[in-house]
Amino acid sequence: MKKNKMKKICLVIVLFFLLSACEKDDFCTQNPITPKLVLRFYDATNRTQPKAVESLYVWASGKDSIVVNQSLDSIAIPLNSIATETIYNLSKGSIVNQITISYTPTQIYVSRSCGFKVNFNDVVFNSNNTWITDINATTTTIDNQNAAHVQIFH
């Protein structure tokens, strides 16, 4: 009888350790992406009217092009999450305009399965204004990419 009782106790202990060692499946359902910077292009004479940029080329300094030979009225471009500044060149035909975006990146823990995402705070835009006549920042924090963060007039 004692031998049987010991077997049951050992079996319970082994089952406890086996079941407690399992991890539940953890899936990231929140889609916590680090947001991209959304630029929207507008007509400089009619500031409420979106205006596509013909033959737009966009590239970060020292990188390859992102958008090649497109006619677009908005684009979403990534910011460098491990730096405090990203410089983009926007070319319209043969004229290049350089935009410097300065910011403070902030890592935010989402969950074990999703990891971290980065938000960008205190965002400031500077431009050498060649073919771009004006830049209007609509926010100083980039924490989603649901709407344009910057209005560019040309």
C-alpha positions in Angstrom: 0.0 0.0 0.0 2.8 2.4 0.9 4.6 1.6 -2.4 1.4 2.4 -4.4 0.9 5.7 -2.5 4.5 6.7 -3.3 4.0 5.9 -7.0 1.0 8.2 -7.0 2.8 11.0 -5.3 5.7 10.7 -7.7 3.3 10.7 -10.6 1.6 13.8 -9.4 4.9 15.6 -8.9 6.1 14.6 -12.3 2.9 15.7 -14.0 3.0 19.0 -12.1 6.5 19.8 -13.3 5.6 18.8 -16.9 2.5 20.9 -17.0 4.0 23.9 -15.4 7.0 23.9 -17.8 4.7 24.5 -20.8 4.3 28.0 -22.0 1.1 29.2 -23.5 1.3 30.3 -27.1 1.6 34.1 -27.2 0.8 35.8 -30.5 1.1 39.4 -31.2 -2.3 40.6 -32.3 -1.8 44.3 -31.7 0.4 45.0 -34.7 2.6 47.4 -32.8 4.7 48.7 -35.6 7.1 51.6 -35.3 5.2 54.3 -37.3 6.5 55.7 -40.5 6.5 59.5 -41.2 3.6 60.3 -43.5 4.1 63.2 -45.9 1.2 64.7 -47.9 1.9 66.9 -50.8 -0.3 70.0 -51.5 -0.6 72.7 -54.1 1.2 75.8 -53.0 -1.4 78.2 -54.5 -4.5 76.2 -53.3 -3.3 75.0 -49.9 -6.3 72.7 -49.3 -5.9 70.8 -52.6 -3.6 67.7 -52.6 -1.2 67.8 -55.5 0.8 64.8 -56.8 4.6 65.2 -57.3 5.6 64.1 -60.8 8.6 61.8 -61.1 9.3 61.7 -57.3 12.4 60.1 -56.1 13.0 59.8 -52.3 16.1 58.6 -50.5 17.7 58.9 -47.1 21.2 60.3 -47.1 23.6 57.5 -47.8 20.8 55.0 -48.7 19.1 53.8 -51.9 15.9 55.3 -53.2 12.6 54.3 -51.6 10.1 55.7 -54.1 11.2 55.6 -57.7 9.6 57.5 -60.6 6.1 57.8 -59.1 3.5 60.5 -59.2 2.2 60.5 -55.6 0.4 62.9 -53.4 1.5 61.2 -50.2 4.2 58.8 -49.0 5.2 57.0 -45.8 8.9 56.9 -45.1 10.7 55.3 -42.1 12.7 57.2 -39.6 16.0 55.9 -38.0 14.9 54.7 -34.6 18.5 54.5 -33.3 19.3 58.1 -34.1 17.9 61.5 -33.3 17.9 62.7 -36.9 17.1 61.4 -40.4 17.9 63.3 -43.6 15.8 62.7 -46.7 16.3 63.9 -50.2 13.2 64.5 -52.3 13.8 64.9 -56.0 11.3 66.3 -58.4 12.8 65.9 -61.8 16.4 67.1 -61.5 15.8 69.4 -58.5 16.6 68.0 -55.1 15.2 69.2 -51.9 16.7 68.1 -48.6 14.6 67.6 -45.5 16.1 67.1 -42.0 13.8 65.5 -39.4 15.0 65.8 -35.8 13.3 63.9 -33.0 13.6 62.0 -29.7 13.0 58.3 -30.2 11.2 56.6 -27.3 11.0 52.8 -27.0 7.7 51.4 -25.8 7.3 47.9 -24.5 4.2 46.4 -26.0 4.2 42.7 -24.8 6.4 39.7 -24.7 5.2 38.5 -28.1 5.1 41.9 -29.8 8.3 43.3 -28.3 9.1 47.0 -28.5 8.0 49.8 -30.8 9.4 53.3 -31.2 7.5 56.5 -31.0 9.1 59.8 -32.1 8.7 62.9 -29.9 9.6 66.5 -30.3 9.7 66.2 -34.1 11.1 69.2 -36.0 11.4 69.6 -39.7 14.0 71.7 -41.6 14.2 72.1 -45.4 16.4 73.8 -47.9 13.3 74.8 -49.8 14.3 74.3 -53.4 11.1 73.0 -55.1 9.2 72.8 -51.8 7.9 76.2 -50.9 6.6 75.4 -47.4 6.4 72.6 -44.8 3.6 72.5 -42.2 4.0 69.9 -39.4 0.6 68.8 -38.1 2.1 67.1 -35.0 5.2 67.0 -32.9 4.7 63.3 -32.0 4.7 60.4 -34.4 3.0 57.5 -32.7 0.8 56.1 -35.5 0.6 56.4 -39.3 -3.1 56.8 -39.6 -2.9 60.4 -40.9 -0.3 62.8 -42.4 2.3 64.2 -40.0 3.5 66.8 -42.5 2.0 68.9 -45.2 4.4 69.8 -48.0 3.5 72.6 -50.4 5.0 72.8 -53.9 
